[in-house]
Amino acid sequence: LKNTGLFDKILEKGSTKAINVGHDHMNNFVLQYKGVYLCYGVNSTDRIYYQDHLIGGRVITIKADHTLEFSDVIHEYE
């Protein structure tokens, strides 16, 4: 694992509010670290490694006051 300094540069510039990094079919979260949201996406397919028959996506809303709101849209299927 190599620290490239990317996150430090993001903090220095101050313009990035969130980083979304795909999904791995089993994990799904949003957390805030040092003022930047780190997001791991929602399982979006039933083609591989799905669990509990759930798929979906995440909606990120930028509000008028420039804050972010995260909501997951989950679909259950059989």
N, C-alpha and C positions, 0 to 999 in steps of 0.2 A: 504494500500500500504506500503510495507516494503522495505527499502533500504538495500540490501544484500551486497553492496560494490563491486559487480561484475564490474560495469563500471569503478570504481576507480582502480581496479586491472588491467583491460584492459589497462587503460592509463599508469599505473605504468610499466607494462611489455613492452608496446610499439610495440608489434608484431602483434596485430590484426588491420587490416586495414578496415574491414567492418563486420557488423552484419546484417544478413538477417533473418527476423522473419515471414515468411509465408505471408498470405494474408487474407483479410476478405470480399472479393468480391466487395467492394465498394471503397476502398482506395488503392492508388498506389503512392509511392514516394521514393526518395533517397535524403537524406540530410547529410551534413557533420557537425558533432558536435565535437569540440575539437580534430579535426584531424581524427576522425573515422566516416566512412559512416554508417548511420543507414538506412536500406532499408526495405520497406514494399512491398511485392510482387504484381505482376500483377494477376488479376482474371484469373484462369486457367481452369475453367469449366463452362458449361452452366447448371449445375444441380441444382443450388440454388442461389438465390439473384443476378442473372446477370442483367446487365444494358446495354442498347443500343446495344445489340447483339455483344459485344466485348469480346474476350478471348485472352490469350497470355501468354508470359513468359518474363523473363529478362535474357539477356546475359551479363555476367561480364567478361571482358577481362583484363588480367594482362599483361601490356605492358613490353617491355624490360627494361624500366627505373623503373619498379616496381610500377608505377601508375596504377590506376584502371579506366576502362571506362565502363559505364553502358549504355546499349541500350535495349529498350523494343521492343519486337516483338508482334505486335497486329494483330489478325485475326478477320475480321468481317464476320458474318454469318447471315442467316435468318432462 
